[in-house]
Amino acid sequence: MAIVTEAQIIKVLQKYNPWRRNPDAIKAETKPHKRVVDYEALKAAEHPAIRQFSVLSGARRAGKTTVL
């Protein structure tokens, strides 16, 4: 026997999920974000003097993999 029903859990989750409250928020939140680092990484990758390697360093969880 569950202390909380599935319907109660769904009700709470819908309350805290802005995409359920406002479906238009999905469109606003899922737009791609253009960042300076994206352009800089592409410029370094296409640079004629850089032959084999580029090092992308930064803090943990800063989005390095996303840039790649």
Backbone as a printed PyTorch tensor [residue, N CA C, xyz], in Angstrom:
tensor([[[  0.8410,  -1.1850,   0.0000],
         [  0.0000,   0.0000,   0.0000],
         [  0.8860,   1.2480,   0.0000]],

        [[  0.6400,   2.1320,  -0.9500],
         [  1.4430,   3.3460,  -1.0860],
         [  0.9070,   4.4500,  -0.1880]],

        [[  1.8210,   5.2280,   0.3540],
         [  1.4300,   6.3670,   1.1860],
         [  0.9070,   7.4960,   0.3070]],

        [[  1.5220,   7.6570,  -0.8480],
         [  1.1370,   8.6940,  -1.7990],
         [  0.6900,   7.9960,  -3.0830]],

        [[ -0.4160,   8.4340,  -3.6170],
         [ -0.9210,   7.8130,  -4.8480],
         [ -0.1990,   8.3900,  -6.0650]],

        [[ -0.3060,   7.6800,  -7.1650],
         [  0.3190,   8.1320,  -8.4040],
         [ -0.2960,   9.4530,  -8.8680]],

        [[ -1.5810,   9.6090,  -8.6750],
         [ -2.2610,  10.8480,  -9.0690],
         [ -1.7300,  12.0390,  -8.2650]],

        [[ -1.4360,  11.8250,  -6.9980],
         [ -0.8950,  12.9070,  -6.1690],
         [  0.5110,  13.2870,  -6.6260]],

        [[  1.2990,  12.3090,  -6.9910],
         [  2.6550,  12.5830,  -7.4770],
         [  2.5980,  13.3870,  -8.7690]],

        [[  1.7300,  12.9870,  -9.6890],
         [  1.5950,  13.6980, -10.9660],
         [  1.1240,  15.1200, -10.7400]],

        [[  0.2160,  15.3160,  -9.8060],
         [ -0.2860,  16.6550,  -9.5020],
         [  0.8450,  17.5610,  -9.0020]],

        [[  1.6960,  17.0420,  -8.1320],
         [  2.8090,  17.8280,  -7.6080],
         [  3.8230,  18.1120,  -8.7130]],

        [[  4.1350,  17.1070,  -9.5260],
         [  5.0960,  17.3130, -10.6050],
         [  4.6000,  18.3380, -11.6210]],

        [[  3.3170,  18.3030, -11.9270],
         [  2.7620,  19.2770, -12.8680],
         [  2.8060,  20.6830, -12.2910]],

        [[  2.6710,  20.7880, -10.9910],
         [  2.7060,  22.0970, -10.3380],
         [  4.0800,  22.7420, -10.4830]],

        [[  5.1390,  21.9500, -10.4030],
         [  6.4920,  22.4790, -10.4530],
         [  7.1100,  22.4540, -11.8430]],

        [[  6.4120,  21.9420, -12.8210],
         [  6.9420,  21.8720, -14.1780],
         [  6.3480,  23.0180, -15.0050]],

        [[  7.1580,  24.0200, -15.3470],
         [  6.6210,  25.1740, -16.0900],
         [  6.1190,  24.7940, -17.4770]],

        [[  6.6280,  23.7160, -18.0420],
         [  6.1890,  23.3040, -19.3690],
         [  4.7760,  22.7790, -19.3260]],

        [[  4.3390,  22.2690, -18.1980],
         [  2.9540,  21.8040, -18.0570],
         [  2.0090,  22.9770, -17.8130]],

        [[  2.4870,  23.9720, -17.0820],
         [  1.6470,  25.1410, -16.8030],
         [  1.4760,  26.0000, -18.0420]],

        [[  2.5540,  26.1460, -18.8140],
         [  2.5360,  27.0300, -19.9690],
         [  3.2130,  26.3230, -21.1470]],

        [[  2.4610,  25.6780, -22.0230],
         [  3.0750,  24.9550, -23.1450],
         [  3.9100,  25.8420, -24.0620]],

        [[  3.6420,  27.1370, -24.0980],
         [  4.4400,  28.0410, -24.9230],
         [  5.8620,  28.1940, -24.3810]],

        [[  6.0560,  27.8650, -23.1030],
         [  7.3880,  27.9510, -22.5170],
         [  8.3260,  26.9390, -23.1440]],

        [[  7.7960,  25.8520, -23.6740],
         [  8.6280,  24.8410, -24.3180],
         [  9.3530,  25.4580, -25.5030]],

        [[  8.6530,  26.2180, -26.3040],
         [  9.2670,  26.8430, -27.4770],
         [ 10.3580,  27.8270, -27.0680]],

        [[ 10.0960,  28.6120, -26.0360],
         [ 11.0760,  29.6040, -25.5930],
         [ 12.3020,  28.9460, -24.9770]],

        [[ 12.1120,  27.8700, -24.2360],
         [ 13.2200,  27.2190, -23.5390],
         [ 14.0670,  26.3430, -24.4450]],

        [[ 13.5190,  25.8500, -25.5340],
         [ 14.2670,  24.9160, -26.3730],
         [ 14.9370,  25.5680, -27.5730]],

        [[ 14.9030,  26.8790, -27.6350],
         [ 15.6020,  27.5640, -28.7170],
         [ 17.1040,  27.3830, -28.5180]],

        [[ 17.8440,  27.1660, -29.5970],
         [ 19.3010,  27.0330, -29.4410],
         [ 19.9230,  28.3600, -29.0050]],

        [[ 20.8820,  28.2560, -28.1280],
         [ 21.5630,  29.4490, -27.6200],
         [ 22.8910,  29.5910, -28.3500]],

        [[ 23.1420,  30.7550, -28.8840],
         [ 24.4090,  31.0470, -29.5490],
         [ 25.3390,  31.6730, -28.5150]],

        [[ 26.5090,  31.0630, -28.3470],
         [ 27.4720,  31.5810, -27.3840],
         [ 28.7670,  31.9230, -28.1010]],

        [[ 29.5150,  32.8420, -27.5610],
         [ 30.7790,  33.2560, -28.1450],
         [ 31.7360,  32.0680, -28.2200]],

        [[ 31.7100,  31.2200, -27.2060],
         [ 32.6390,  30.0910, -27.1660],
         [ 32.4180,  29.1490, -28.3490]],

        [[ 31.1950,  29.0310, -28.8290],
         [ 30.9230,  28.1800, -29.9910],
         [ 31.6590,  28.7040, -31.2210]],

        [[ 31.5910,  30.0010, -31.4400],
         [ 32.2570,  30.5980, -32.5840],
         [ 33.7820,  30.5090, -32.4480]],

        [[ 34.2780,  30.7290, -31.2440],
         [ 35.7190,  30.6660, -31.0120],
         [ 36.2540,  29.2520, -31.2220]],

        [[ 35.5140,  28.2420, -30.7690],
         [ 35.9390,  26.8540, -30.9570],
         [ 35.9430,  26.4950, -32.4360]],

        [[ 34.9530,  26.9210, -33.1730],
         [ 34.9020,  26.6580, -34.6110],
         [ 36.0440,  27.3630, -35.3320]],

        [[ 36.3200,  28.5940, -34.9290],
         [ 37.4100,  29.3440, -35.5420],
         [ 38.7500,  28.6510, -35.2790]],

        [[ 38.9670,  28.1320, -34.0690],
         [ 40.2100,  27.4280, -33.7490],
         [ 40.3090,  26.1210, -34.5310]],

        [[ 39.1820,  25.4290, -34.7030],
         [ 39.1920,  24.1520, -35.4250],
         [ 39.4770,  24.3460, -36.9080]],

        [[ 39.0750,  25.4770, -37.4590],
         [ 39.2670,  25.7320, -38.8830],
         [ 40.5200,  26.5470, -39.1880]],

        [[ 41.2890,  26.8880, -38.1580],
         [ 42.4740,  27.7190, -38.3370],
         [ 43.5300,  26.9500, -39.1300]],

        [[ 44.1260,  27.5630, -40.1620],
         [ 45.0860,  26.8370, -41.0090],
         [ 46.3820,  26.4800, -40.2880]],

        [[ 46.7870,  27.2370, -39.2640],
         [ 48.0460,  26.9630, -38.5820],
         [ 47.9040,  25.8330, -37.5450]],

        [[ 46.7080,  25.5710, -37.1060],
         [ 46.4790,  24.4980, -36.1360],
         [ 46.2590,  23.2250, -36.9310]],

        [[ 47.1760,  22.2920, -36.8190],
         [ 47.1250,  21.1200, -37.6840],
         [ 46.3610,  19.9450, -37.0830]],

        [[ 46.7290,  19.5260, -35.8900],
         [ 46.1700,  18.2780, -35.3950],
         [ 45.3350,  18.4240, -34.1390]],

        [[ 45.7270,  19.2730, -33.2200],
         [ 45.0790,  19.2930, -31.9110],
         [ 44.6580,  20.6940, -31.5150]],

        [[ 43.5700,  20.7590, -30.8210],
         [ 43.1440,  21.9590, -30.1110],
         [ 42.7800,  21.5210, -28.7050]],

        [[ 43.1590,  22.2960, -27.7300],
         [ 42.8490,  21.9710, -26.3410],
         [ 41.7350,  22.8870, -25.8830]],

        [[ 40.6940,  22.2810, -25.4060],
         [ 39.5690,  23.0330, -24.8570],
         [ 39.5550,  22.7560, -23.3610]],

        [[ 39.9390,  23.7410, -22.5910],
         [ 40.0050,  23.5480, -21.1390],
         [ 39.0180,  24.4800, -20.4640]],

        [[ 38.6720,  24.1170, -19.2540],
         [ 37.7480,  24.9480, -18.4980],
         [ 37.3120,  24.2450, -17.2240]],

        [[ 36.4860,  24.9100, -16.4860],
         [ 35.9960,  24.3720, -15.2180],
         [ 35.1020,  23.1620, -15.4480]],

        [[ 34.9550,  22.3800, -14.4120],
         [ 34.0640,  21.2270, -14.5040],
         [ 32.6390,  21.6950, -14.7710]],

        [[ 31.9270,  20.9350, -15.5970],
         [ 30.5210,  21.1700, -15.9000],
         [ 30.2760,  22.5520, -16.5120]],

        [[ 31.2530,  23.0250, -17.2860],
         [ 31.1170,  24.3510, -17.8990],
         [ 30.5870,  24.2950, -19.3240]],

        [[ 30.4540,  23.0670, -19.9020],
         [ 29.8980,  22.9280, -21.2370],
         [ 30.9190,  22.6180, -22.3140]],

        [[ 32.0860,  22.0980, -21.9230],
         [ 33.1280,  21.7990, -22.9160],
         [ 32.6600,  20.7430, -23.9040]],

        [[ 32.0320,  19.7010, -23.4400],
         [ 31.5470,  18.6570, -24.3300],
         [ 30.4670,  19.1850, -25.2660]],

        [[ 29.6450,  20.0590, -24.7800],
         [ 28.5890,  20.6490, -25.6100],
         [ 29.2100,  21.4560, -26.7380]],

        [[ 30.2770,  22.1630, -26.4510],
         [ 30.9540,  22.9530, -27.4700],
         [ 31.5200,  22.0420, -28.5440]],

        [[ 32.0870,  20.9070, -28.1030],
         [ 32.6530,  19.9640, -29.0770],
         [ 31.5690,  19.3790, -29.9320]]])
